[in-house]
Amino acid sequence: MRSATCWMPEIAALAKQHNDANICAIPGRFVTDEEAIAIVEAYLNAEFEGGRHARRVAQIPLEK
């Protein structure tokens, strides 16, 4: 699993696009409800870009 702490929609989109993150962690103390919704929407609408990112992500060992 690859988790990313996402405090802005742009960070959430990049977490999925570049790191293939499958968990989006939102810091509730620092984000409004409206911002959290925008973050989740950005994360869910983003797609992993692959390419050079896939080679790097493949080097991350996964827990068994």
PyMOL Python script that loads the backbone (N, CA, C, O; Angstrom):
from pymol import cmd

cmd.read_pdbstr("""\
ATOM      1  N   MET A   1       0.837  -1.187   0.000  1.00  0.00           N
ATOM      2  CA  MET A   1       0.000   0.000   0.000  1.00  0.00           C
ATOM      3  C   MET A   1       0.875   1.242   0.000  1.00  0.00           C
ATOM      4  O   MET A   1       1.938   1.278   0.620  1.00  0.00           O
ATOM      5  N   ARG A   2       0.414   2.235  -0.695  1.00  0.00           N
ATOM      6  CA  ARG A   2       1.112   3.507  -0.743  1.00  0.00           C
ATOM      7  C   ARG A   2       0.133   4.596  -0.307  1.00  0.00           C
ATOM      8  O   ARG A   2      -0.869   4.860  -0.972  1.00  0.00           O
ATOM      9  N   SER A   3       0.447   5.212   0.816  1.00  0.00           N
ATOM     10  CA  SER A   3      -0.420   6.239   1.376  1.00  0.00           C
ATOM     11  C   SER A   3       0.213   7.605   1.179  1.00  0.00           C
ATOM     12  O   SER A   3       1.437   7.740   1.155  1.00  0.00           O
ATOM     13  N   ALA A   4      -0.638   8.622   1.036  1.00  0.00           N
ATOM     14  CA  ALA A   4      -0.158   9.988   0.910  1.00  0.00           C
ATOM     15  C   ALA A   4      -1.010  10.896   1.779  1.00  0.00           C
ATOM     16  O   ALA A   4      -2.236  10.791   1.789  1.00  0.00           O
ATOM     17  N   THR A   5      -0.354  11.784   2.505  1.00  0.00           N
ATOM     18  CA  THR A   5      -1.066  12.804   3.265  1.00  0.00           C
ATOM     19  C   THR A   5      -1.370  13.946   2.304  1.00  0.00           C
ATOM     20  O   THR A   5      -0.461  14.552   1.737  1.00  0.00           O
ATOM     21  N   CYS A   6      -2.654  14.233   2.127  1.00  0.00           N
ATOM     22  CA  CYS A   6      -3.094  15.203   1.118  1.00  0.00           C
ATOM     23  C   CYS A   6      -3.849  16.337   1.792  1.00  0.00           C
ATOM     24  O   CYS A   6      -4.939  16.134   2.328  1.00  0.00           O
ATOM     25  N   TRP A   7      -3.272  17.524   1.763  1.00  0.00           N
ATOM     26  CA  TRP A   7      -3.890  18.681   2.404  1.00  0.00           C
ATOM     27  C   TRP A   7      -4.407  19.698   1.384  1.00  0.00           C
ATOM     28  O   TRP A   7      -4.993  20.718   1.747  1.00  0.00           O
ATOM     29  N   MET A   8      -4.179  19.400   0.100  1.00  0.00           N
ATOM     30  CA  MET A   8      -4.671  20.248  -0.987  1.00  0.00           C
ATOM     31  C   MET A   8      -5.077  19.351  -2.151  1.00  0.00           C
ATOM     32  O   MET A   8      -4.512  18.269  -2.311  1.00  0.00           O
ATOM     33  N   PRO A   9      -6.041  19.770  -2.966  1.00  0.00           N
ATOM     34  CA  PRO A   9      -6.432  18.953  -4.120  1.00  0.00           C
ATOM     35  C   PRO A   9      -5.264  18.643  -5.058  1.00  0.00           C
ATOM     36  O   PRO A   9      -5.173  17.540  -5.597  1.00  0.00           O
ATOM     37  N   GLU A  10      -4.378  19.608  -5.249  1.00  0.00           N
ATOM     38  CA  GLU A  10      -3.240  19.398  -6.138  1.00  0.00           C
ATOM     39  C   GLU A  10      -2.332  18.281  -5.630  1.00  0.00           C
ATOM     40  O   GLU A  10      -1.834  17.474  -6.415  1.00  0.00           O
ATOM     41  N   ILE A  11      -2.122  18.239  -4.326  1.00  0.00           N
ATOM     42  CA  ILE A  11      -1.284  17.198  -3.724  1.00  0.00           C
ATOM     43  C   ILE A  11      -1.958  15.838  -3.898  1.00  0.00           C
ATOM     44  O   ILE A  11      -1.292  14.847  -4.198  1.00  0.00           O
ATOM     45  N   ALA A  12      -3.273  15.792  -3.712  1.00  0.00           N
ATOM     46  CA  ALA A  12      -4.008  14.533  -3.862  1.00  0.00           C
ATOM     47  C   ALA A  12      -3.903  14.001  -5.283  1.00  0.00           C
ATOM     48  O   ALA A  12      -3.675  12.808  -5.483  1.00  0.00           O
ATOM     49  N   ALA A  13      -4.069  14.875  -6.271  1.00  0.00           N
ATOM     50  CA  ALA A  13      -3.971  14.453  -7.665  1.00  0.00           C
ATOM     51  C   ALA A  13      -2.563  13.954  -7.973  1.00  0.00           C
ATOM     52  O   ALA A  13      -2.404  12.921  -8.622  1.00  0.00           O
ATOM     53  N   LEU A  14      -1.546  14.670  -7.517  1.00  0.00           N
ATOM     54  CA  LEU A  14      -0.166  14.254  -7.765  1.00  0.00           C
ATOM     55  C   LEU A  14       0.170  12.948  -7.063  1.00  0.00           C
ATOM     56  O   LEU A  14       0.943  12.146  -7.587  1.00  0.00           O
ATOM     57  N   ALA A  15      -0.401  12.723  -5.884  1.00  0.00           N
ATOM     58  CA  ALA A  15      -0.155  11.476  -5.160  1.00  0.00           C
ATOM     59  C   ALA A  15      -0.604  10.280  -5.989  1.00  0.00           C
ATOM     60  O   ALA A  15       0.068   9.249  -6.018  1.00  0.00           O
ATOM     61  N   LYS A  16      -1.732  10.419  -6.655  1.00  0.00           N
ATOM     62  CA  LYS A  16      -2.223   9.326  -7.505  1.00  0.00           C
ATOM     63  C   LYS A  16      -1.457   9.289  -8.823  1.00  0.00           C
ATOM     64  O   LYS A  16      -1.048   8.216  -9.268  1.00  0.00           O
ATOM     65  N   GLN A  17      -1.255  10.446  -9.454  1.00  0.00           N
ATOM     66  CA  GLN A  17      -0.629  10.501 -10.774  1.00  0.00           C
ATOM     67  C   GLN A  17       0.828  10.042 -10.762  1.00  0.00           C
ATOM     68  O   GLN A  17       1.257   9.325 -11.666  1.00  0.00           O
ATOM     69  N   HIS A  18       1.586  10.445  -9.755  1.00  0.00           N
ATOM     70  CA  HIS A  18       3.021  10.176  -9.740  1.00  0.00           C
ATOM     71  C   HIS A  18       3.418   9.022  -8.835  1.00  0.00           C
ATOM     72  O   HIS A  18       4.410   8.347  -9.112  1.00  0.00           O
ATOM     73  N   ASN A  19       2.674   8.772  -7.759  1.00  0.00           N
ATOM     74  CA  ASN A  19       3.069   7.747  -6.780  1.00  0.00           C
ATOM     75  C   ASN A  19       2.123   6.567  -6.744  1.00  0.00           C
ATOM     76  O   ASN A  19       2.355   5.623  -5.989  1.00  0.00           O
ATOM     77  N   ASP A  20       1.068   6.589  -7.533  1.00  0.00           N
ATOM     78  CA  ASP A  20       0.067   5.523  -7.554  1.00  0.00           C
ATOM     79  C   ASP A  20      -0.435   5.221  -6.141  1.00  0.00           C
ATOM     80  O   ASP A  20      -0.656   4.065  -5.780  1.00  0.00           O
ATOM     81  N   ALA A  21      -0.612   6.289  -5.346  1.00  0.00           N
ATOM     82  CA  ALA A  21      -1.090   6.123  -3.969  1.00  0.00           C
ATOM     83  C   ALA A  21      -2.485   5.499  -3.985  1.00  0.00           C
ATOM     84  O   ALA A  21      -3.347   5.896  -4.768  1.00  0.00           O
ATOM     85  N   ASN A  22      -2.690   4.519  -3.109  1.00  0.00           N
ATOM     86  CA  ASN A  22      -4.017   3.899  -3.031  1.00  0.00           C
ATOM     87  C   ASN A  22      -4.721   4.248  -1.723  1.00  0.00           C
ATOM     88  O   ASN A  22      -5.804   3.738  -1.438  1.00  0.00           O
ATOM     89  N   ILE A  23      -4.103   5.115  -0.935  1.00  0.00           N
ATOM     90  CA  ILE A  23      -4.722   5.628   0.286  1.00  0.00           C
ATOM     91  C   ILE A  23      -4.477   7.134   0.329  1.00  0.00           C
ATOM     92  O   ILE A  23      -3.345   7.594   0.180  1.00  0.00           O
ATOM     93  N   CYS A  24      -5.535   7.884   0.531  1.00  0.00           N
ATOM     94  CA  CYS A  24      -5.454   9.341   0.640  1.00  0.00           C
ATOM     95  C   CYS A  24      -5.793   9.710   2.084  1.00  0.00           C
ATOM     96  O   CYS A  24      -6.945   9.604   2.505  1.00  0.00           O
ATOM     97  N   ALA A  25      -4.785  10.143   2.833  1.00  0.00           N
ATOM     98  CA  ALA A  25      -4.985  10.532   4.230  1.00  0.00           C
ATOM     99  C   ALA A  25      -5.153  12.052   4.293  1.00  0.00           C
ATOM    100  O   ALA A  25      -4.316  12.799   3.788  1.00  0.00           O
ATOM    101  N   ILE A  26      -6.236  12.495   4.916  1.00  0.00           N
ATOM    102  CA  ILE A  26      -6.540  13.925   4.995  1.00  0.00           C
ATOM    103  C   ILE A  26      -6.426  14.367   6.452  1.00  0.00           C
ATOM    104  O   ILE A  26      -7.095  13.804   7.318  1.00  0.00           O
ATOM    105  N   PRO A  27      -5.588  15.366   6.737  1.00  0.00           N
ATOM    106  CA  PRO A  27      -5.426  15.845   8.107  1.00  0.00           C
ATOM    107  C   PRO A  27      -6.629  16.685   8.544  1.00  0.00           C
ATOM    108  O   PRO A  27      -6.681  17.885   8.275  1.00  0.00           O
ATOM    109  N   GLY A  28      -7.581  16.063   9.208  1.00  0.00           N
ATOM    110  CA  GLY A  28      -8.847  16.695   9.565  1.00  0.00           C
ATOM    111  C   GLY A  28      -8.733  17.963  10.385  1.00  0.00           C
ATOM    112  O   GLY A  28      -9.605  18.828  10.300  1.00  0.00           O
ATOM    113  N   ARG A  29      -7.696  18.092  11.164  1.00  0.00           N
ATOM    114  CA  ARG A  29      -7.546  19.282  12.000  1.00  0.00           C
ATOM    115  C   ARG A  29      -7.197  20.523  11.186  1.00  0.00           C
ATOM    116  O   ARG A  29      -7.418  21.650  11.629  1.00  0.00           O
ATOM    117  N   PHE A  30      -6.651  20.308   9.994  1.00  0.00           N
ATOM    118  CA  PHE A  30      -6.129  21.421   9.206  1.00  0.00           C
ATOM    119  C   PHE A  30      -6.904  21.688   7.919  1.00  0.00           C
ATOM    120  O   PHE A  30      -6.535  22.570   7.144  1.00  0.00           O
ATOM    121  N   VAL A  31      -7.975  20.932   7.689  1.00  0.00           N
ATOM    122  CA  VAL A  31      -8.719  21.024   6.427  1.00  0.00           C
ATOM    123  C   VAL A  31     -10.206  21.187   6.734  1.00  0.00           C
ATOM    124  O   VAL A  31     -10.754  20.481   7.580  1.00  0.00           O
ATOM    125  N   THR A  32     -10.855  22.124   6.039  1.00  0.00           N
ATOM    126  CA  THR A  32     -12.301  22.301   6.223  1.00  0.00           C
ATOM    127  C   THR A  32     -13.043  21.171   5.513  1.00  0.00           C
ATOM    128  O   THR A  32     -12.457  20.433   4.720  1.00  0.00           O
ATOM    129  N   ASP A  33     -14.326  21.044   5.802  1.00  0.00           N
ATOM    130  CA  ASP A  33     -15.138  20.024   5.135  1.00  0.00           C
ATOM    131  C   ASP A  33     -15.146  20.236   3.622  1.00  0.00           C
ATOM    132  O   ASP A  33     -15.052  19.276   2.857  1.00  0.00           O
ATOM    133  N   GLU A  34     -15.257  21.478   3.198  1.00  0.00           N
ATOM    134  CA  GLU A  34     -15.287  21.783   1.765  1.00  0.00           C
ATOM    135  C   GLU A  34     -13.960  21.431   1.107  1.00  0.00           C
ATOM    136  O   GLU A  34     -13.933  20.883   0.005  1.00  0.00           O
ATOM    137  N   GLU A  35     -12.859  21.746   1.784  1.00  0.00           N
ATOM    138  CA  GLU A  35     -11.541  21.398   1.249  1.00  0.00           C
ATOM    139  C   GLU A  35     -11.372  19.885   1.175  1.00  0.00           C
ATOM    140  O   GLU A  35     -10.807  19.370   0.210  1.00  0.00           O
ATOM    141  N   ALA A  36     -11.858  19.172   2.187  1.00  0.00           N
ATOM    142  CA  ALA A  36     -11.750  17.712   2.198  1.00  0.00           C
ATOM    143  C   ALA A  36     -12.501  17.104   1.012  1.00  0.00           C
ATOM    144  O   ALA A  36     -12.014  16.165   0.382  1.00  0.00           O
ATOM    145  N   ILE A  37     -13.661  17.628   0.715  1.00  0.00           N
ATOM    146  CA  ILE A  37     -14.435  17.126  -0.434  1.00  0.00           C
ATOM    147  C   ILE A  37     -13.667  17.371  -1.726  1.00  0.00           C
ATOM    148  O   ILE A  37     -13.600  16.489  -2.582  1.00  0.00           O
ATOM    149  N   ALA A  38     -13.088  18.554  -1.873  1.00  0.00           N
ATOM    150  CA  ALA A  38     -12.305  18.868  -3.072  1.00  0.00           C
ATOM    151  C   ALA A  38     -11.083  17.956  -3.185  1.00  0.00           C
ATOM    152  O   ALA A  38     -10.717  17.540  -4.284  1.00  0.00           O
ATOM    153  N   ILE A  39     -10.457  17.648  -2.054  1.00  0.00           N
ATOM    154  CA  ILE A  39      -9.297  16.755  -2.036  1.00  0.00           C
ATOM    155  C   ILE A  39      -9.701  15.363  -2.495  1.00  0.00           C
ATOM    156  O   ILE A  39      -9.032  14.765  -3.338  1.00  0.00           O
ATOM    157  N   VAL A  40     -10.785  14.849  -1.947  1.00  0.00           N
ATOM    158  CA  VAL A  40     -11.257  13.508  -2.314  1.00  0.00           C
ATOM    159  C   VAL A  40     -11.640  13.460  -3.792  1.00  0.00           C
ATOM    160  O   VAL A  40     -11.310  12.494  -4.480  1.00  0.00           O
ATOM    161  N   GLU A  41     -12.319  14.471  -4.280  1.00  0.00           N
ATOM    162  CA  GLU A  41     -12.695  14.499  -5.696  1.00  0.00           C
ATOM    163  C   GLU A  41     -11.462  14.509  -6.593  1.00  0.00           C
ATOM    164  O   GLU A  41     -11.421  13.799  -7.598  1.00  0.00           O
ATOM    165  N   ALA A  42     -10.455  15.313  -6.238  1.00  0.00           N
ATOM    166  CA  ALA A  42      -9.223  15.369  -7.032  1.00  0.00           C
ATOM    167  C   ALA A  42      -8.523  14.020  -7.028  1.00  0.00           C
ATOM    168  O   ALA A  42      -8.032  13.569  -8.063  1.00  0.00           O
ATOM    169  N   TYR A  43      -8.475  13.375  -5.871  1.00  0.00           N
ATOM    170  CA  TYR A  43      -7.830  12.062  -5.752  1.00  0.00           C
ATOM    171  C   TYR A  43      -8.566  11.018  -6.589  1.00  0.00           C
ATOM    172  O   TYR A  43      -7.939  10.267  -7.336  1.00  0.00           O
ATOM    173  N   LEU A  44      -9.876  10.970  -6.469  1.00  0.00           N
ATOM    174  CA  LEU A  44     -10.654   9.952  -7.177  1.00  0.00           C
ATOM    175  C   LEU A  44     -10.668  10.172  -8.693  1.00  0.00           C
ATOM    176  O   LEU A  44     -10.790   9.212  -9.453  1.00  0.00           O
ATOM    177  N   ASN A  45     -10.545  11.418  -9.134  1.00  0.00           N
ATOM    178  CA  ASN A  45     -10.566  11.714 -10.563  1.00  0.00           C
ATOM    179  C   ASN A  45      -9.201  11.590 -11.237  1.00  0.00           C
ATOM    180  O   ASN A  45      -9.112  11.600 -12.465  1.00  0.00           O
ATOM    181  N   ALA A  46      -8.151  11.476 -10.448  1.00  0.00           N
ATOM    182  CA  ALA A  46      -6.800  11.368 -11.008  1.00  0.00           C
ATOM    183  C   ALA A  46      -6.508   9.919 -11.394  1.00  0.00           C
ATOM    184  O   ALA A  46      -7.087   8.986 -10.838  1.00  0.00           O
ATOM    185  N   GLU A  47      -5.606   9.750 -12.349  1.00  0.00           N
ATOM    186  CA  GLU A  47      -5.177   8.424 -12.774  1.00  0.00           C
ATOM    187  C   GLU A  47      -3.658   8.358 -12.744  1.00  0.00           C
ATOM    188  O   GLU A  47      -2.976   9.349 -13.006  1.00  0.00           O
ATOM    189  N   PHE A  48      -3.143   7.191 -12.425  1.00  0.00           N
ATOM    190  CA  PHE A  48      -1.702   6.978 -12.413  1.00  0.00           C
ATOM    191  C   PHE A  48      -1.158   7.176 -13.819  1.00  0.00           C
ATOM    192  O   PHE A  48      -1.700   6.625 -14.777  1.00  0.00           O
ATOM    193  N   GLU A  49      -0.091   7.958 -13.951  1.00  0.00           N
ATOM    194  CA  GLU A  49       0.458   8.283 -15.258  1.00  0.00           C
ATOM    195  C   GLU A  49       1.404   7.219 -15.798  1.00  0.00           C
ATOM    196  O   GLU A  49       1.665   7.182 -17.001  1.00  0.00           O
ATOM    197  N   GLY A  50       1.919   6.358 -14.936  1.00  0.00           N
ATOM    198  CA  GLY A  50       2.835   5.315 -15.398  1.00  0.00           C
ATOM    199  C   GLY A  50       4.148   5.906 -15.873  1.00  0.00           C
ATOM    200  O   GLY A  50       4.634   6.880 -15.299  1.00  0.00           O
ATOM    201  N   GLY A  51       4.738   5.314 -16.938  1.00  0.00           N
ATOM    202  CA  GLY A  51       5.995   5.820 -17.490  1.00  0.00           C
ATOM    203  C   GLY A  51       7.108   5.829 -16.475  1.00  0.00           C
ATOM    204  O   GLY A  51       7.338   4.836 -15.785  1.00  0.00           O
ATOM    205  N   ARG A  52       7.805   6.951 -16.378  1.00  0.00           N
ATOM    206  CA  ARG A  52       8.941   7.047 -15.451  1.00  0.00           C
ATOM    207  C   ARG A  52       8.499   6.849 -14.011  1.00  0.00           C
ATOM    208  O   ARG A  52       9.273   6.388 -13.173  1.00  0.00           O
ATOM    209  N   HIS A  53       7.252   7.200 -13.728  1.00  0.00           N
ATOM    210  CA  HIS A  53       6.738   7.023 -12.375  1.00  0.00           C
ATOM    211  C   HIS A  53       6.568   5.540 -12.053  1.00  0.00           C
ATOM    212  O   HIS A  53       6.818   5.122 -10.922  1.00  0.00           O
ATOM    213  N   ALA A  54       6.151   4.749 -13.026  1.00  0.00           N
ATOM    214  CA  ALA A  54       5.946   3.311 -12.809  1.00  0.00           C
ATOM    215  C   ALA A  54       7.257   2.627 -12.462  1.00  0.00           C
ATOM    216  O   ALA A  54       7.294   1.747 -11.602  1.00  0.00           O
ATOM    217  N   ARG A  55       8.329   3.029 -13.128  1.00  0.00           N
ATOM    218  CA  ARG A  55       9.636   2.413 -12.823  1.00  0.00           C
ATOM    219  C   ARG A  55      10.040   2.701 -11.384  1.00  0.00           C
ATOM    220  O   ARG A  55      10.547   1.818 -10.693  1.00  0.00           O
ATOM    221  N   ARG A  56       9.818   3.929 -10.930  1.00  0.00           N
ATOM    222  CA  ARG A  56      10.185   4.303  -9.563  1.00  0.00           C
ATOM    223  C   ARG A  56       9.284   3.616  -8.547  1.00  0.00           C
ATOM    224  O   ARG A  56       9.765   3.098  -7.539  1.00  0.00           O
ATOM    225  N   VAL A  57       7.981   3.609  -8.805  1.00  0.00           N
ATOM    226  CA  VAL A  57       7.031   2.988  -7.885  1.00  0.00           C
ATOM    227  C   VAL A  57       7.311   1.488  -7.756  1.00  0.00           C
ATOM    228  O   VAL A  57       7.150   0.913  -6.680  1.00  0.00           O
ATOM    229  N   ALA A  58       7.728   0.863  -8.849  1.00  0.00           N
ATOM    230  CA  ALA A  58       8.020  -0.578  -8.820  1.00  0.00           C
ATOM    231  C   ALA A  58       9.180  -0.905  -7.890  1.00  0.00           C
ATOM    232  O   ALA A  58       9.310  -2.051  -7.462  1.00  0.00           O
ATOM    233  N   GLN A  59      10.014   0.056  -7.569  1.00  0.00           N
ATOM    234  CA  GLN A  59      11.150  -0.160  -6.674  1.00  0.00           C
ATOM    235  C   GLN A  59      10.746  -0.137  -5.199  1.00  0.00           C
ATOM    236  O   GLN A  59      11.543  -0.505  -4.336  1.00  0.00           O
ATOM    237  N   ILE A  60       9.523   0.291  -4.902  1.00  0.00           N
ATOM    238  CA  ILE A  60       9.055   0.355  -3.515  1.00  0.00           C
ATOM    239  C   ILE A  60       8.592  -1.025  -3.102  1.00  0.00           C
ATOM    240  O   ILE A  60       7.662  -1.570  -3.696  1.00  0.00           O
ATOM    241  N   PRO A  61       9.237  -1.606  -2.078  1.00  0.00           N
ATOM    242  CA  PRO A  61       8.801  -2.937  -1.660  1.00  0.00           C
ATOM    243  C   PRO A  61       7.420  -2.879  -0.985  1.00  0.00           C
ATOM    244  O   PRO A  61       7.134  -1.967  -0.210  1.00  0.00           O
ATOM    245  N   LEU A  62       6.586  -3.856  -1.290  1.00  0.00           N
ATOM    246  CA  LEU A  62       5.266  -3.934  -0.678  1.00  0.00           C
ATOM    247  C   LEU A  62       5.322  -4.879   0.505  1.00  0.00           C
ATOM    248  O   LEU A  62       5.988  -5.912   0.446  1.00  0.00           O
ATOM    249  N   GLU A  63       4.630  -4.535   1.572  1.00  0.00           N
ATOM    250  CA  GLU A  63       4.557  -5.402   2.752  1.00  0.00           C
ATOM    251  C   GLU A  63       3.805  -6.664   2.396  1.00  0.00           C
ATOM    252  O   GLU A  63       2.877  -6.629   1.588  1.00  0.00           O
ATOM    253  N   LYS A  64       4.187  -7.758   2.977  1.00  0.00           N
ATOM    254  CA  LYS A  64       3.494  -9.033   2.736  1.00  0.00           C
ATOM    255  C   LYS A  64       2.669  -9.407   3.936  1.00  0.00           C
ATOM    256  O   LYS A  64       2.009 -10.446   3.932  1.00  0.00           O
TER     257      LYS A  64
END
""", "prot")
cmd.dss("prot")
cmd.show_as("cartoon", "prot")
cmd.util.cbc("prot")
cmd.orient("prot")
